[in-house]
Amino acid sequence: MPQDPSTAPETQYPLKVQAIRSQGNRPKLYVYIPIPLAAAIGLNPGDSVQWELLDRNELHLIRLTPSRPSTRQRSRSKH
């Protein structure tokens, strides 16, 4: 049965690129990842990632180090 769109989890997170300006330095551009999106993909502070340019309108975020699963797997006992 299809999920009601009004109760579906958010899958799009519009945001603006921010510029940080330090005195005497060129501005640096930052993109922040919203917490719900980071949680959905298991991204944590300090994780190593890199961007891959697919075309002028699309970037691909690549995790450089695999993340640990955030849930425990249950072992199945054979009784």
C-alpha atoms as a printed R data frame, in Angstrom:
   type eleno elety resid chain resno      x       y       z
1  ATOM     1    CA   MET     A     1  0.000   0.000   0.000
2  ATOM     2    CA   PRO     A     2  1.491   3.417  -0.942
3  ATOM     3    CA   GLN     A     3  2.480   5.704   1.895
4  ATOM     4    CA   ASP     A     4  0.397   8.842   2.437
5  ATOM     5    CA   PRO     A     5  2.577  11.756   1.143
6  ATOM     6    CA   SER     A     6  1.554  13.906   4.109
7  ATOM     7    CA   THR     A     7  3.197  11.402   6.495
8  ATOM     8    CA   ALA     A     8  6.189  10.467   4.307
9  ATOM     9    CA   PRO     A     9  9.609  11.415   5.712
10 ATOM    10    CA   GLU     A    10 11.178  14.519   4.184
11 ATOM    11    CA   THR     A    11 13.559  13.595   1.353
12 ATOM    12    CA   GLN     A    12 14.484  17.052   0.104
13 ATOM    13    CA   TYR     A    13 16.357  19.631   2.159
14 ATOM    14    CA   PRO     A    14 16.656  22.990   0.375
15 ATOM    15    CA   LEU     A    15 19.478  25.138   1.727
16 ATOM    16    CA   LYS     A    16 21.671  28.041   0.728
17 ATOM    17    CA   VAL     A    17 25.419  28.008   0.279
18 ATOM    18    CA   GLN     A    18 27.013  30.233   2.905
19 ATOM    19    CA   ALA     A    19 30.165  32.302   2.612
20 ATOM    20    CA   ILE     A    20 32.557  32.722   5.532
21 ATOM    21    CA   ARG     A    21 34.827  35.726   5.179
22 ATOM    22    CA   SER     A    22 37.996  36.072   7.228
23 ATOM    23    CA   GLN     A    23 39.916  39.315   7.226
24 ATOM    24    CA   GLY     A    24 42.573  39.261   4.530
25 ATOM    25    CA   ASN     A    25 41.471  35.901   3.090
26 ATOM    26    CA   ARG     A    26 39.245  34.916   0.216
27 ATOM    27    CA   PRO     A    27 35.718  33.843   1.171
28 ATOM    28    CA   LYS     A    28 35.160  30.129   1.741
29 ATOM    29    CA   LEU     A    29 31.873  28.537   0.738
30 ATOM    30    CA   TYR     A    30 30.141  26.116   3.073
31 ATOM    31    CA   VAL     A    31 27.223  23.741   2.656
32 ATOM    32    CA   TYR     A    32 25.682  22.422   5.844
33 ATOM    33    CA   ILE     A    33 24.043  19.008   5.953
34 ATOM    34    CA   PRO     A    34 20.750  19.091   7.869
35 ATOM    35    CA   ILE     A    35 20.693  16.848  10.958
36 ATOM    36    CA   PRO     A    36 17.780  14.654   9.725
37 ATOM    37    CA   LEU     A    37 19.635  13.982   6.472
38 ATOM    38    CA   ALA     A    38 22.917  13.264   8.271
39 ATOM    39    CA   ALA     A    39 21.101  10.884  10.613
40 ATOM    40    CA   ALA     A    40 19.395   9.125   7.707
41 ATOM    41    CA   ILE     A    41 22.735   8.326   6.062
42 ATOM    42    CA   GLY     A    42 24.674   7.787   9.290
43 ATOM    43    CA   LEU     A    43 26.962  10.784   8.806
44 ATOM    44    CA   ASN     A    44 28.772  11.895  11.954
45 ATOM    45    CA   PRO     A    45 31.025  14.823  12.858
46 ATOM    46    CA   GLY     A    46 34.589  14.033  11.845
47 ATOM    47    CA   ASP     A    47 33.626  11.592   9.050
48 ATOM    48    CA   SER     A    48 35.772  11.927   5.935
49 ATOM    49    CA   VAL     A    49 33.859  12.630   2.730
50 ATOM    50    CA   GLN     A    50 34.599  14.119  -0.655
51 ATOM    51    CA   TRP     A    51 32.537  15.622  -3.447
52 ATOM    52    CA   GLU     A    52 32.431  14.168  -6.957
53 ATOM    53    CA   LEU     A    53 31.305  16.564  -9.694
54 ATOM    54    CA   LEU     A    54 28.835  14.789 -11.983
55 ATOM    55    CA   ASP     A    55 27.895  17.906 -13.957
56 ATOM    56    CA   ARG     A    56 27.303  21.611 -13.263
57 ATOM    57    CA   ASN     A    57 24.022  20.839 -11.504
58 ATOM    58    CA   GLU     A    58 24.832  17.687  -9.593
59 ATOM    59    CA   LEU     A    59 27.346  16.686  -6.927
60 ATOM    60    CA   HIS     A    60 27.820  13.253  -5.417
61 ATOM    61    CA   LEU     A    61 28.949  12.927  -1.784
62 ATOM    62    CA   ILE     A    62 31.304  10.002  -1.224
63 ATOM    63    CA   ARG     A    63 32.098   8.619   2.222
64 ATOM    64    CA   LEU     A    64 35.858   7.922   2.346
65 ATOM    65    CA   THR     A    65 35.700   5.718   5.422
66 ATOM    66    CA   PRO     A    66 32.852   3.253   5.905
67 ATOM    67    CA   SER     A    67 30.551   4.085   8.768
68 ATOM    68    CA   ARG     A    68 29.618   1.645  11.471
69 ATOM    69    CA   PRO     A    69 26.000   0.525  11.457
70 ATOM    70    CA   SER     A    70 23.986   2.498  13.996
71 ATOM    71    CA   THR     A    71 21.758  -0.445  14.876
72 ATOM    72    CA   ARG     A    72 22.688  -3.779  16.339
73 ATOM    73    CA   GLN     A    73 22.013  -6.895  14.337
74 ATOM    74    CA   ARG     A    74 20.175  -9.614  16.163
75 ATOM    75    CA   SER     A    75 21.666 -13.045  15.980
76 ATOM    76    CA   ARG     A    76 19.307 -15.845  15.079
77 ATOM    77    CA   SER     A    77 19.498 -18.824  17.368
78 ATOM    78    CA   LYS     A    78 18.819 -22.267  15.949
79 ATOM    79    CA   HIS     A    79 16.719 -24.044  18.548
